[in-house]
């Protein structure tokens, strides 16, 4: 009788353990997530303001996020195959209201530097400071000398709302 009671208790315990283990396998578990773009692990990107630039065959887009919520999406133009935009993770460095390049015989408004001579900026303008219409028509396709071109309203918004030090991730 004691042997049967012990077997019953052991059986109940085994069934109880199997139920608990089965329940644990089915329930969601909290895990740490890692943000990876082009095989590069991006740390601490979910909190705060950051910028993603997608430059691929399907889209050329700048996405400004805060705490992973999209604040603004903007069509852009990155570099061409001959003069590509650098890919990677950068921090915005400084800015200005306009520039003019004698080398390219064009300038633009609302520039924000992300790496050396690479900038976010408005549509190229000629020496008389007129927007170059054929360059404006290229938005959404590779067109720049490596910079990230934005429409005028978007370039101004970016200049006014995305501060120096903000993380920028540029990928294909």
Secondary structure per residue as TSV (DSSP state, phi and psi in degrees):
chain	resnum	aa	ss	phi	psi
A	1	X	-	360.0	-43.8
A	2	X	H	-65.3	-37.7
A	3	X	H	-62.5	-43.2
A	4	X	H	-64.8	-39.8
A	5	X	H	-64.3	-44.2
A	6	X	H	-63.3	-41.8
A	7	X	H	-63.0	-39.5
A	8	X	H	-65.0	-44.6
A	9	X	H	-63.7	-45.0
A	10	X	H	-61.6	-42.9
A	11	X	H	-61.3	-43.7
A	12	X	H	-63.4	-42.0
A	13	X	H	-63.3	-43.7
A	14	X	H	-62.5	-44.9
A	15	X	H	-61.7	-43.3
A	16	X	H	-60.4	-44.8
A	17	X	H	-63.2	-43.7
A	18	X	H	-62.2	-39.1
A	19	X	H	-64.4	-45.4
A	20	X	H	-63.5	-47.3
A	21	X	H	-62.4	-43.5
A	22	X	H	-61.5	-40.9
A	23	X	H	-65.2	-40.1
A	24	X	H	-64.6	-35.9
A	25	X	H	-68.3	-31.4
A	26	X	H	-85.5	-23.7
A	27	X	S	-79.7	152.0
A	28	X	-	-71.3	141.1
A	29	X	-	-115.5	144.4
A	30	X	-	-78.6	129.1
A	31	X	-	-131.5	154.5
A	32	X	-	-79.1	133.2
A	33	X	-	-104.1	151.6
A	34	X	-	-123.2	135.2
A	35	X	E	-92.3	121.4
A	36	X	E	-128.0	129.8
A	37	X	E	-130.3	129.5
A	38	X	T	50.0	45.3
A	39	X	T	64.1	14.7
A	40	X	E	-106.6	124.8
A	41	X	E	-79.1	128.3
A	42	X	E	-108.3	118.1
A	43	X	-	-92.9	150.7
A	44	X	S	52.6	40.7
A	45	X	-	-97.9	-16.3
A	46	X	S	-76.2	-33.9
A	47	X	S	-88.6	136.6
A	48	X	S	85.5	-171.9
A	49	X	E	-84.5	135.4
A	50	X	E	-155.3	163.4
A	51	X	E	-125.6	132.1
A	52	X	E	-111.5	134.7
A	53	X	E	-120.0	117.8
A	54	X	E	-102.5	120.4
A	55	X	E	-126.0	90.3
A	56	X	S	-140.3	-177.9
A	57	X	S	-63.9	-30.1
A	58	X	S	-84.1	-32.4
A	59	X	-	-155.9	151.9
A	60	X	E	-126.4	105.8
A	61	X	E	-146.2	143.2
A	62	X	E	-108.5	129.8
A	63	X	E	-123.4	120.4
A	64	X	E	-100.3	126.4
A	65	X	E	-124.0	152.6
A	66	X	E	-133.0	124.6
A	67	X	T	49.5	40.4
A	68	X	T	68.3	8.0
A	69	X	E	-94.4	135.7
A	70	X	E	-74.1	122.9
A	71	X	E	-91.7	-38.4
A	72	X	E	-161.4	137.5
A	73	X	E	-114.7	136.4
A	74	X	E	-137.6	133.1
A	75	X	E	-69.4	140.6
A	76	X	E	-138.9	178.6
A	77	X	E	-132.3	124.2
A	78	X	-	-94.9	-166.0
A	79	X	B	-71.7	164.6
A	80	X	-	-87.6	176.2
A	81	X	S	-62.0	-36.7
A	82	X	S	-75.4	-30.7
A	83	X	S	-133.7	75.7
A	84	X	-	-74.8	158.8
A	85	X	-	-78.1	139.8
A	86	X	-	-69.2	140.3
A	87	X	-	-101.9	150.7
A	88	X	E	140.6	-163.3
A	89	X	E	-112.5	130.0
A	90	X	E	-136.0	170.7
A	91	X	E	-125.2	135.3
A	92	X	-	-59.6	140.0
A	93	X	-	-110.6	-52.2
A	94	X	-	-160.2	-179.7
A	95	X	E	-157.5	166.2
A	96	X	E	-158.0	164.3
A	97	X	E	-76.0	-31.2
A	98	X	E	-161.7	164.3
A	99	X	E	-149.3	160.9
A	100	X	E	-137.1	131.4
A	101	X	E	-106.6	114.6
A	102	X	T	-63.3	-34.8
A	103	X	T	-58.8	-45.4
A	104	X	T	-97.9	-5.8
A	105	X	T	56.7	38.7
A	106	X	E	-156.1	161.0
A	107	X	E	-137.7	-172.4
A	108	X	E	-163.5	167.3
A	109	X	E	-103.2	163.9
A	110	X	E	51.3	59.7
A	111	X	E	-88.1	142.1
A	112	X	E	-134.9	120.3
A	113	X	E	-80.3	136.3
A	114	X	E	-118.2	-19.9
A	115	X	E	-168.0	116.8
A	116	X	T	45.3	-116.9
A	117	X	T	-87.2	4.2
A	118	X	E	-87.9	129.6
A	119	X	E	-132.4	159.0
A	120	X	E	-91.0	139.6
A	121	X	E	-164.0	172.5
A	122	X	-	-75.6	-171.9
A	123	X	-	-66.4	138.8
A	124	X	-	-57.5	146.1
A	125	X	B	-124.1	150.1
A	126	X	-	-81.1	-177.1
A	127	X	T	-63.7	-23.2
A	128	X	T	-89.3	5.4
A	129	X	-	71.8	27.3
A	130	X	-	-92.4	139.8
A	131	X	B	-61.2	134.3
A	132	X	-	-84.1	104.8
A	133	X	H	-56.0	-43.6
A	134	X	H	-65.3	-26.3
A	135	X	H	-76.1	-38.0
A	136	X	H	-61.9	-37.6
A	137	X	T	-68.2	-14.8
A	138	X	T	-86.4	-4.3
A	139	X	T	-53.3	135.7
A	140	X	T	96.3	-6.9
A	141	X	S	-129.3	155.9
A	142	X	S	-58.1	129.3
A	143	X	-	-154.4	-17.8
A	144	X	B	-91.0	-180.0
A	145	X	S	-89.6	17.4
A	146	X	S	122.8	-17.0
A	147	X	S	-75.8	172.5
A	148	X	E	-106.1	109.6
A	149	X	E	-88.3	138.2
A	150	X	E	-126.2	156.3
A	151	X	-	-60.5	157.7
A	152	X	H	-55.5	-47.6
A	153	X	H	-63.3	-40.9
A	154	X	H	-69.6	-38.3
A	155	X	H	-62.4	-42.0
A	156	X	H	-65.0	-44.6
A	157	X	H	-60.5	-45.5
A	158	X	H	-60.3	-47.5
A	159	X	H	-57.6	-41.4
A	160	X	H	-84.7	-20.9
A	161	X	H	-118.8	-11.5
A	162	X	S	-115.6	104.3
A	163	X	-	-76.9	161.6
A	164	X	T	-55.5	145.7
A	165	X	T	94.3	-15.5
A	166	X	-	-64.7	136.6
A	167	X	E	-73.3	135.0
A	168	X	E	-124.6	128.2
A	169	X	E	-115.3	119.0
A	170	X	E	-113.3	125.0
A	171	X	E	-146.1	168.8
A	172	X	-	-80.5	360.0
